């Protein structure tokens, strides 16, 4: 009954699955059939009796247990394969490099001696993994190598320090004396070097070029407001080139502004004495002479041959002659000036005055008429010319 209950289900119902006990019973029945066990009388041909448990041999039970365990293991393996997750890609991690081991020498106190160890004894080579114990044993031997011991220098005494300080002071004093001697020598040689430099400049440049360069430096000094230095520089220019007209004119102007007319007149005379062909200097000197009560005519006449065509020069000489009542000569100089500037009203008026004084009234009337028509006279001079025209018209 037990074999039927385990091996089969109820009639009309499907089996729920493979029952291990049913399989065991079926296998036992097959064994009994091969052993020739007769069927009982009255039993159906297809029904076989179930052998009692006492007749089961131990090896049969062991085989049945093995089969059961195999079947159970196969089912568990199949269920685990269905539940297995997707494979994960493995990440290869590079090996970590080995750490270099450095064996340091034992610490030695710095006093009273200084210990200097050799580099070869201070650093040990990197040991291999398989030879790590051997390297650990060799480390004490490497550290035990002999080191070089250098004795420290003895500390200087106070006397030695004082002697060293005195030596330094002596060296410093000697350097200072040497520097002073060098500076003194340079100061003594400075004038000679300046003269040599000047000679080189003079050798490379002509007199006019050097005078012009010095004159430009004097103008720069004057622009800086140093009139005294400018006067000295201009005097140096004239010593270099006495014919430098611009430098002499500038110097004379500065001397006059400084209230030194005598020095200005002397500079003009020196310039005209060196070169009388300087009409401008002659006019300046004549003006100074007239202001001081002189006539200035001699100075102007000396340079007159070099002033041909200079209207200003002729008119200035005519005025100087007119002051001295030398009207005929004055009229000639006015006429020479009017040849260059015929419409100058002042010069036409001066010509009329000198012609009238020389009893040349008709020529004087014409000169006054032209002066009134020039329209470049001041109101006072215009009234004077109008009266002269009326006077000479009768």
Buried (B, 14 or more C-beta within 10 A) or exposed (E): EEBEEBBEEEEEEEEEEEBBBBBBBEBBBEEBEEEEEEEEEEEEEEEBEBBEEEEEEEEBEEEBEEBBEEEEEEEEEEEEEEEEEEEEEEEEEEEEEEEEBEBEBEEEEEEEEEBEBEEEBBBBEEBEEEEEEEBEEBBEEBBEEEBEEEEEEEEEEEEEEEEEEEEEEEEEEEEEEEEEEEEEEEEEEEEEEEEEEEEEEEEEEEEEEBBBBBBEBBBEBBEEEBEEEBBBBBBBBBEBBBBBBBBBBBBBEBBBEEEBBEBBBBBBBEBBEEBBEBBBBBBBBBBBBBEEEBBBBEBBBBBBEBBEEBBBBBBBBBBBBBEEEBBEBBBBBBBBBBEBEEEBBBBBBBBBBBBBBBEBEEBBBBBBBBBBEBEEBEEEBBEBBBEBBEEBEE
